[in-house]
Amino acid sequence: MTRTQAEKLVERLKSACIFNRFDEPGVYMEYVRALARYDYDRMEEAIDAAIEDDSRNVPPISALIKKYRETTESRVNAKNEEYCAVCDDKGFVLMKEKQSDTGLIYEFVLYCPFCPVGRAQAYDGRNISDKGHRSPYYVPPVNKYFSDEGVQALRETNLKRQAKRSEAVRLAKKKLQTVGKSMPEGWQYDMDSELSF
C-alpha cells in the first residue's frame, strides 16, 4: 500500500480507539511504516477484526499483523475436496489469443466456476462497493469463452494428464519398495579385519 493509505488506516485507528499513544514521539510513524508493508484491503479487514475484539485500546502492531495473517489465510485456504478436471485443481485456466491487428499473442486467465479453488480466484473490479477503488479489470469464468464441448475437451485432456501422473507415481512407488529387498550374495561387512575406530 502507499504511504497515504497507511496514514489513512492509522487515522482510522486513532479515531476508532479511545486509548492511543499516537501523540508520543515516533509511535504514529512506526505504525505507518509497519502497515505500509502490507496490502491495504486485507489490512483494513484486519483492523476491522482488531477493533471488533477491543475498540477501547489501539492494538499493538504485532496484533494487527496476526489479524492480517488470519484474514489472508482464510482467503487462501480454499481447497477442492475432489479433483477438478476442468482446471486441473489450479483454479484457473490460461488461454492464449492472437490479436488480429497486431499479430501479438496474449495470455489471458480465466477462473474455474466448477470448483471452490476456482471460485476463490474470481475477481470483478467493476463491482467493488467503494467507487474510488473500482477498476475496469475482471477475471471471466471459463464457460464464458468455452462452450460445453470446449469445457468437456478440457476435462478429457486434464483427466488423461492426471492418469499419466498417477501412473508415474505408482511406478516410482513400486520401484522404491523394491529397493533393498534383494541384496547380492557375498556383500557383507568384513567384521574379521581390524576396525579403525
C-alpha positions as CSV (number, residue, x, y, z in Angstrom):
1,M,0.0,0.0,0.0
2,T,1.0,3.6,-0.4
3,R,2.1,5.8,2.5
4,T,-1.1,7.9,2.3
5,Q,-3.2,4.7,2.5
6,A,-1.2,3.6,5.6
7,E,-1.7,7.1,7.1
8,K,-5.4,6.7,6.4
9,L,-5.5,3.4,8.3
10,V,-3.6,4.9,11.2
11,E,-6.0,7.8,11.4
12,R,-8.8,5.3,11.4
13,L,-7.2,3.5,14.4
14,K,-6.7,6.9,16.1
15,S,-10.4,7.8,15.6
16,A,-11.9,4.4,16.4
17,C,-10.0,3.6,19.7
18,I,-10.3,5.7,22.8
19,F,-6.9,5.0,24.3
20,N,-4.0,5.5,21.9
21,R,-0.4,6.7,22.1
22,F,-0.2,8.4,18.7
23,D,0.8,11.7,20.3
24,E,4.0,10.2,21.7
25,P,7.1,10.8,19.5
26,G,7.7,8.1,16.8
27,V,4.5,6.0,17.5
28,Y,2.5,7.4,14.6
29,M,5.3,7.0,12.1
30,E,6.1,3.4,13.3
31,Y,2.5,2.4,12.7
32,V,2.6,4.0,9.3
33,R,5.9,2.3,8.4
34,A,4.7,-1.1,9.7
35,L,1.3,-1.0,7.9
36,A,2.7,0.2,4.6
37,R,4.4,-3.1,4.0
38,Y,1.0,-4.9,3.6
39,D,-2.0,-4.9,1.3
40,Y,-4.4,-2.1,2.0
41,D,-7.7,-4.1,1.7
42,R,-6.5,-7.0,3.8
43,M,-5.1,-4.7,6.4
44,E,-8.4,-2.9,6.6
45,E,-10.1,-6.2,7.2
46,A,-7.5,-7.0,9.9
47,I,-8.2,-3.6,11.6
48,D,-11.9,-4.3,11.4
49,A,-11.3,-7.6,13.2
50,A,-9.0,-6.0,15.8
51,I,-11.5,-3.2,16.6
52,E,-14.2,-5.8,16.9
53,D,-12.1,-7.5,19.6
54,D,-11.3,-4.3,21.5
55,S,-12.4,-0.9,20.5
56,R,-11.0,0.9,23.5
57,N,-7.3,0.3,23.1
58,V,-5.3,0.6,19.9
59,P,-4.0,-2.9,19.1
60,P,-0.2,-3.3,19.0
61,I,1.4,-3.7,15.6
62,S,2.0,-7.4,16.3
63,A,-1.7,-8.0,16.9
64,L,-2.5,-6.2,13.7
65,I,-0.1,-8.4,11.8
66,K,-1.6,-11.6,13.3
67,K,-5.1,-10.4,12.3
68,Y,-3.7,-9.7,8.8
69,R,-2.3,-13.2,8.5
70,E,-5.6,-14.7,9.7
71,T,-7.6,-12.8,7.1
72,T,-5.0,-13.8,4.4
73,E,-5.2,-17.5,5.4
74,S,-8.9,-17.5,5.3
75,R,-8.8,-16.2,1.8
76,V,-6.1,-18.7,0.6
77,N,-7.4,-21.9,2.2
78,A,-9.9,-22.8,-0.5
79,K,-9.4,-26.4,-1.4
80,N,-11.1,-28.9,-3.6
81,E,-12.5,-32.0,-1.9
82,E,-12.5,-33.8,-5.2
83,Y,-10.2,-33.4,-8.2
84,C,-11.4,-30.8,-10.7
85,A,-10.7,-32.0,-14.2
86,V,-11.6,-28.6,-15.8
87,C,-8.8,-26.6,-14.2
88,D,-6.5,-29.4,-13.0
89,D,-7.1,-28.3,-9.4
90,K,-5.3,-24.9,-10.1
91,G,-8.5,-22.8,-10.0
92,F,-7.7,-21.1,-13.3
93,V,-7.1,-21.8,-17.0
94,L,-4.7,-19.9,-19.2
95,M,-5.9,-19.0,-22.6
96,K,-3.8,-17.7,-25.5
97,E,-5.3,-15.4,-28.0
98,K,-3.7,-13.8,-31.1
99,Q,-4.7,-10.2,-31.8
100,S,-5.7,-9.8,-35.4
101,D,-4.5,-6.2,-35.8
102,T,-1.0,-6.6,-34.2
103,G,-0.3,-10.3,-34.6
104,L,0.8,-10.5,-30.9
105,I,-0.2,-13.4,-28.8
106,Y,-1.6,-12.5,-25.4
107,E,-2.3,-14.9,-22.5
108,F,-5.5,-14.4,-20.5
109,V,-6.5,-16.0,-17.3
110,L,-10.0,-17.5,-16.8
111,Y,-11.3,-18.7,-13.4
112,C,-12.9,-22.1,-13.0
113,P,-16.5,-21.8,-11.7
114,F,-16.8,-25.5,-11.2
115,C,-14.7,-25.8,-8.0
116,P,-14.1,-23.9,-4.8
117,V,-10.5,-23.0,-5.6
118,G,-11.6,-21.5,-8.9
119,R,-14.4,-19.5,-7.4
120,A,-11.8,-18.1,-4.9
121,Q,-9.9,-16.8,-8.0
122,A,-12.9,-14.8,-9.3
123,Y,-12.4,-11.0,-9.4
124,D,-14.5,-8.2,-10.8
125,G,-13.2,-4.8,-10.2
126,R,-16.3,-3.2,-11.8
127,N,-18.4,-4.3,-8.9
128,I,-16.3,-3.1,-5.9
129,S,-18.5,-1.2,-3.5
130,D,-16.0,1.6,-2.9
131,K,-16.3,3.7,-6.0
132,G,-12.8,5.1,-5.5
133,H,-11.3,1.7,-5.9
134,R,-13.3,0.4,-8.8
135,S,-11.4,-0.7,-11.9
136,P,-12.3,-2.0,-15.3
137,Y,-10.4,-5.2,-14.7
138,Y,-12.0,-8.6,-14.1
139,V,-11.3,-12.3,-14.5
140,P,-14.0,-14.0,-16.6
141,P,-15.2,-17.6,-16.0
142,V,-14.0,-20.5,-18.2
143,N,-17.5,-21.1,-19.5
144,K,-17.7,-17.5,-20.9
145,Y,-15.1,-18.3,-23.5
146,F,-15.5,-22.1,-23.9
147,S,-18.7,-23.8,-24.9
148,D,-19.8,-27.0,-23.2
149,E,-17.8,-29.0,-25.8
150,G,-14.7,-27.0,-25.0
151,V,-15.1,-27.5,-21.3
152,Q,-15.6,-31.2,-21.9
153,A,-12.4,-31.2,-24.0
154,L,-10.5,-29.5,-21.1
155,R,-11.8,-32.2,-18.7
156,E,-10.7,-35.1,-21.0
157,T,-7.3,-33.6,-21.5
158,N,-6.7,-33.0,-17.8
159,L,-8.0,-36.4,-16.9
160,K,-5.5,-38.0,-19.3
161,R,-2.7,-35.9,-17.9
162,Q,-3.8,-36.8,-14.3
163,A,-3.9,-40.6,-15.2
164,K,-0.3,-40.3,-16.6
165,R,0.9,-38.5,-13.4
166,S,-0.7,-41.1,-11.1
167,E,0.7,-44.0,-13.2
168,A,4.2,-42.4,-12.9
169,V,3.8,-42.1,-9.2
170,R,2.6,-45.7,-8.9
171,L,5.7,-46.9,-10.8
172,A,8.0,-44.8,-8.7
173,K,6.5,-46.1,-5.5
174,K,6.8,-49.7,-6.8
175,K,10.5,-49.2,-7.7
176,L,11.1,-47.6,-4.3
177,Q,9.5,-50.5,-2.5
178,T,11.8,-53.0,-4.3
179,V,15.0,-51.2,-3.2
180,G,16.9,-53.1,-0.6
181,K,14.8,-56.3,-0.9
182,S,17.3,-58.3,-2.9
183,M,20.9,-58.0,-1.8
184,P,23.7,-59.6,-3.9
185,E,25.4,-62.7,-2.4
186,G,28.6,-62.1,-0.6
187,W,28.1,-58.5,0.1
188,Q,28.7,-58.0,3.8
189,Y,30.8,-56.0,6.1
190,D,34.1,-57.8,6.8
191,M,34.0,-57.9,10.6
192,D,37.1,-60.0,10.9
193,S,39.5,-57.3,9.8
194,E,40.8,-54.7,12.2
195,L,38.5,-51.8,12.6
196,S,40.0,-48.3,12.7
197,F,37.6,-47.0,15.4
